[in-house]
């Protein structure tokens, strides 16, 4: 371990080395121990780097993949693309970058589906969706912040699962699947925005029935 190597770098180093052990050992302490040996580190260092256990190592790998996606986006001129194109590029990069470690990714997904790991899986999924929107230059802070990320988390997860089973050349079937999911999400978003615009034009139902301000307070309704 270098004197200048910080904790995050060391964690990155260990999980990257573990990717080559996981196809044989699965995501477990032994895989981390063997990875540490490969890196010339104390075999027990994984227990100190990831005190919550192997699930923390898997979650850290997901975070590392998010960070690398953001780094890759900075070298591309995404601003020349439409928003949907940017999202597509980012999801594809986030997945395709790890094509050589697909078995380790498959095992990570399986590991996160275990009931005890549900909280970690949800957090990782949300963080990836947030990273994609951030890299796409979306800075919304209103209610759409949450709906956008929830929708994108679903699109990303579905595409990842499809990709893990895809045997087509260059994973072309996966990118076609991604295009269809993004188109579906866009249609739903447009419908939701249309409904919201229509609702804002509707009259206040309390006013329609002639309910006065004092009556609103008695009924537990406040506001102008």
C-alpha positions in Angstrom: 0.0 0.0 0.0 1.4 3.4 -1.0 1.7 6.1 1.7 -0.3 8.4 -0.6 -3.0 5.9 -1.4 -6.3 7.0 0.2 -9.0 4.8 1.5 -11.2 5.1 -1.6 -8.3 4.3 -3.9 -7.5 1.2 -1.8 -11.1 0.1 -1.9 -11.2 0.6 -5.7 -8.0 -1.4 -6.0 -9.3 -4.3 -4.0 -12.7 -4.7 -5.7 -11.1 -4.4 -9.2 -8.8 -7.2 -8.3 -11.7 -9.2 -6.8 -13.5 -9.1 -10.2 -11.0 -11.8 -11.4 -11.6 -14.0 -8.4 -15.4 -13.8 -8.3 -16.1 -16.0 -11.3 -14.5 -18.8 -9.3 -15.3 -18.0 -5.7 -18.4 -15.8 -5.9 -18.7 -12.6 -3.9 -17.3 -13.7 -0.6 -14.5 -13.0 1.9 -12.3 -15.6 0.1 -12.5 -13.7 -3.1 -11.4 -10.5 -1.3 -8.6 -12.4 0.4 -7.3 -13.8 -2.8 -7.6 -10.3 -4.5 -5.6 -8.8 -1.6 -2.9 -11.4 -2.1 -2.8 -10.6 -5.8 -2.2 -6.9 -5.0 0.4 -7.7 -2.4 -1.8 -6.6 0.5 -2.6 -8.2 3.8 -5.2 -10.9 3.0 -7.5 -9.7 5.8 -7.5 -6.1 4.7 -11.0 -6.5 3.0 -12.5 -7.0 6.5 -11.2 -3.6 7.5 -11.9 -1.8 4.2 -15.5 -3.2 4.2 -16.6 -3.6 7.8 -20.2 -4.2 6.8 -19.1 -7.3 4.9 -19.0 -8.4 1.3 -22.2 -6.6 0.4 -20.4 -3.3 1.1 -17.6 -4.4 -1.3 -20.3 -5.1 -4.0 -21.9 -1.7 -3.3 -18.5 0.0 -3.6 -17.9 -1.6 -6.9 -21.2 -0.2 -8.2 -20.1 3.2 -6.9 -16.8 2.8 -8.7 -18.6 2.0 -11.9 -20.7 5.1 -11.5 -17.6 7.3 -11.1 -15.9 5.8 -14.1 -19.0 6.5 -16.2 -19.0 10.1 -15.1 -15.3 10.4 -16.0 -15.9 8.9 -19.4 -18.7 11.4 -20.0 -16.4 14.3 -19.4 -14.3 13.3 -22.4 -17.4 13.1 -24.7 -19.3 16.0 -26.2 -22.6 15.0 -24.7 -23.9 18.6 -25.0 -24.4 18.1 -28.7 -26.8 15.3 -28.0 -30.5 15.5 -27.1 -31.2 14.5 -23.5 -32.5 11.0 -24.4 -29.4 10.4 -26.5 -27.2 11.4 -23.6 -29.1 9.1 -21.2 -28.7 6.2 -23.8 -25.0 6.9 -24.1 -24.5 6.9 -20.4 -26.4 3.7 -19.7 -24.6 1.9 -22.5 -21.2 3.1 -21.2 -22.1 2.2 -17.7 -22.9 -1.4 -18.7 -20.6 -2.0 -21.7 -17.4 -0.9 -19.9 -17.5 -4.1 -17.8 -18.3 -6.5 -20.6 -15.1 -8.5 -19.9 -16.3 -9.0 -16.3 -19.8 -10.0 -17.1 -19.8 -13.1 -14.9 -18.7 -11.0 -11.9 -21.4 -8.5 -12.7 -24.0 -11.3 -12.9 -22.9 -12.7 -9.6 -23.0 -9.2 -8.0 -26.6 -8.7 -9.2 -27.6 -12.1 -7.9 -25.9 -11.4 -4.6 -27.8 -8.1 -4.2 -31.1 -9.8 -4.8 -30.8 -11.7 -1.5 -33.4 -10.5 1.0 -30.8 -9.2 3.5 -29.2 -7.1 0.8 -32.3 -5.3 -0.4 -31.4 -2.0 1.3 -27.9 -2.0 -0.4 -29.4 -2.9 -3.8 -32.0 -0.1 -3.6 -29.3 2.4 -2.6 -26.9 1.3 -5.4 -29.7 1.5 -8.0 -30.7 5.0 -6.9 -27.1 6.2 -6.9 -26.5 4.9 -10.4 -29.7 6.7 -11.7 -28.6 9.9 -9.9 -25.1 9.6 -11.4 -26.6 9.2 -14.9 -28.8 12.3 -14.5 -25.9 14.2 -13.1 -23.6 13.2 -16.0 -26.4 14.2 -18.4 -26.3 17.7 -17.0 -29.7 17.5 -15.3 -29.7 19.7 -12.2 -33.4 19.6 -11.4 -34.3 20.0 -7.7 -38.1 20.0 -7.9 -40.4 17.0 -7.5 -39.3 15.7 -10.9 -35.9 15.0 -9.3 -37.4 11.9 -7.6 -39.6 10.7 -10.5 -36.8 11.0 -13.0 -34.5 8.9 -10.9 -37.1 6.3 -10.0 -38.0 5.9 -13.7 -34.4 5.7 -14.8 -33.4 3.2 -12.1 -36.1 0.9 -13.6 -34.8 1.4 -17.1 -31.2 0.8 -16.1 -32.0 -2.3 -14.0 -34.1 -3.8 -16.8 -31.4 -3.2 -19.4 -28.7 -4.6 -17.2 -30.6 -7.8 -16.6 -31.3 -8.1 -20.3 -27.6 -7.6 -21.1 -26.5 -10.3 -18.7 -28.4 -12.8 -20.8 -27.7 -11.3 -24.2 -25.6 -13.3 -26.7 -26.1 -11.1 -29.7 -23.1 -9.6 -31.5 -21.8 -6.5 -29.7 -24.9 -6.8 -27.4 -27.0 -5.2 -30.2 -30.2 -6.7 -28.8 -29.6 -5.1 -25.4 -29.2 -1.6 -27.0 -32.4 -2.2 -28.9 -34.1 -3.2 -25.7 -32.7 0.0 -24.1 -34.1 2.1 -26.9 -37.6 0.7 -26.4 -37.5 1.2 -22.6 -36.4 4.8 -23.0 -39.1 5.4 -25.5 -41.7 3.9 -23.1 -40.3 6.1 -20.3 -40.5 9.2 -22.5 -44.1 8.5 -23.4 -45.1 8.1 -19.7 -43.3 11.3 -18.8 -45.0 13.3 -21.6 -48.4 11.9 -20.4 -47.7 12.8 -16.8 -46.6 16.3 -17.8 -49.8 16.7 -19.9 -52.0 15.6 -17.0 -50.2 18.0 -14.7 -50.7 20.9 -17.1 -54.4 20.1 -17.4 -54.8 19.9 -13.6 -53.3 23.3 -13.1 -56.1 24.7 -15.3 -58.9 23.1 -13.3 -60.8 25.4 -10.9 -60.4 24.9 -7.2 -63.2 22.5 -6.2 -63.8 24.3 -2.9 -64.5 27.5 -4.8 -67.0 25.6 -7.1 -69.0 24.8 -4.0 -68.7 28.2 -2.6 -66.7 27.2 0.5 -65.4 30.2 2.3 -62.0 30.6 3.9 -63.4 30.1 7.4 -65.1 26.9 6.3 -61.9 25.6 4.8 -60.2 25.9 8.2 -63.1 24.1 9.9 -62.7 21.2 7.4 -58.9 21.1 8.0 -58.1 22.7 4.6 -55.6 25.6 4.7 -54.1 27.9 2.1 -55.3 30.7 -0.2 
